[in-house]
């Protein structure tokens, strides 16, 4: 993948973005496996939701966004969506284990 400053045409940019998106999705898949592993340590709905952990995690992601010159509001919204999705998956998994 060419660095942005070496892209000579729009196709170079699109190819790089596609490659990065593939990497991002691969990482989200890896994250999903850790979420599933975390369910082994959860004792109930409150530990699945873990509101204190979510607040701390979002604050850290905001700081990382600022360090990367990204909009922290955008990154927080993105991670809220990610966390909401994975909490729902954890709840389904945890409820299934309890049945």
C-alpha angles and dihedrals in degrees: 000000000000120000112251093254091056096052107117098182140019091259089063090054093046092048091052093047091049090051092049092048089052090052091048092052091047089053091048088053090053089048089054090058090054090049089054090048090051091060089072088068099044118103101188147336093296093055090047093052093040095181094187091052091048092052092049092045093050092049090052092048089051090053091048090049091053090049089052093048091247127137105266091206090057092047092047091051091047092051093045087057092047093047093046090053094047094044088055090051091048091050091052091048094045093047090049091053091050095051 
